[in-house]
Amino acid sequence: MKVLTKQVNMWINNQEVHSGDFYEIKDPGRHTDIVANVAKGTIENADHAVRAAHEAYLSWREMSVSERIQKVLTAIEQLEQSMPELCPLASREHGGLLSEAQTDFGYGVGGTQATAGIAEAYLAPQVFENESAIVEVHKKPRGVFIAIVPWNYPVSITMMKLAPGLISGNTAVVKPSPNSPAALTMALQRMAKVLPPGVINVVNGDGDVAKVLTTHPLVTKISFTGGTETAKHVMAAAASSIKKLTLELGGNDAAIILDDVNANRIMPDLVKGIFSRAGQICFAVKRVYVPQTIYRTFSNTLCEYVNEIKVGHGLDERSTMGAINNQAQYQLVKNLIDQSKRSNATVFELGKKVQPEEWDNGYYILPTVVRDIEHTADLSCNEQFGPVIPLIPYQSVEQAIEMANDSMYGLGSSVWSSDVDRAAEVARQVEAGFTFVNGHSIDKIDIRMPFGGVKQSGMGREFTEFGISEYIEPHAIRIR
């Protein structure tokens, strides 16, 4: 077995913390490669991290907002400088393309800079005065917050939490996903070194670590990005001490195609929205509603474009789609495809294998289009989080909207049409945290858009002033 000897320790109070127990991170696209050995935290490590963060909070909160902004921007420079070294590591541990890892880091940098640009004005006290009284509204930090982050875009998602949290005067303990912790932990270590001790702490580990972090009496806020079922456990843990929650959860994003669409014009963007990161994005397109009148021609055109996807290792320059991250997710997607094959649906397994001889050495799945499938099928109703897409026919726009909204999820969505005004009118009727018109991919995310979902896709928002508000407590003072 080829061993890549990257060892990654925890980071608490600006010191590396070793562990007697490590777990191996294997390359999802090359199982015979060990990417890193990561220190597995204990409940004692988790408690130590929270206490270090709390001690740091007592002085960090006293800094001016402008001073905290400058320190966070200095820290983000460390993240940017680490990209040449850490992006290949990130690609190897999460299975995505190198370009996708670079996007992850780049969005983390850009998102932090955007938050820094609006924070000082938002966090300034408000003063209201009339003849009877003066009312001041101060925006104060909450304290120690926990950031629990997933494996698909770990850096940018972590920065979506750290930027508003730290600038607002809070301090953090980050728990990376066990499926891609190495590059993120190393990046955070470099950022933390230029900040006061205890402002950023990192603890890797399993459920026992998460339990300590989510129930700790010194923790006042939890920001979690991940699956809806796991979020229920996070909510239950937070309930014991009424902690503030931000939850960005699963999605089953609908794309509604209108009958006047130019299929060839939209297809590159639509395919990107479906199959980027092998479909492993919370707001990826996960079901497509197509007018019955153009159903066959549209599906044929989609298949032509999908068939050009090249599936292989993330560091192979020939690849345009990488591997599934882990065995459980791989099996879930395979089961949904097999179930579709056993039904009356028509299944097209498309694309090309970059290295067929290495296919069984990774969690590879060809991009798959499923046609002639019901809106009520498992593939349509559940979040597949993988490279398989159902195409569902509809008779009227009203029916398409009804089916799109017929879900327990409501994260992202999109409407596609040659008539932008018509598409926008449909978009306003979709139940989702955000809706794109004629686009639906990570490069369409706009930092002016509050990011988050409705229904069981979460609570709270990230980005913009809405995101900063998740990390502050308003304190009103009436004078006279």
Protein Blocks (a to p, Z undefined) as FASTA:
>chain_A
ZZdfbdcdddeehiacddfbdcddddfklmkbcfbdcddddfklmmmmmmmmmmmmmmmm
mpcfklmmmmmmmmmmmmmmmmmmmmmmmmmmnopafklmmmmmmmmmmmmmmmmmmmmm
mmpccddddfkbccddddddfbjadddddfklmmlmmmmmmmmmmmnopacdddddfklm
mlmmmmmmmmmmmpcehkaccdeddfklmmmmmmomkbcbdcddddfklmmmmmmmmmmn
opacdddddddddcdddfkbcfklmmmmmmmmmmgghhpafkbcfbdcddfklmmmmmmm
mmmmmmmpccddfklmkbcbdcdfbfklmmmmmmmmmmmmmmmbdcddedjdfblmlmmm
cccddddddehiafkbmklmpcfkpabdcddddfbfklmmmmmmmcfbdcbdcdddfblk
lmmmmmmmpccfbdcehiacfklpcfkbccddehjlbgcjeejjklmmmmcccddddeZZ
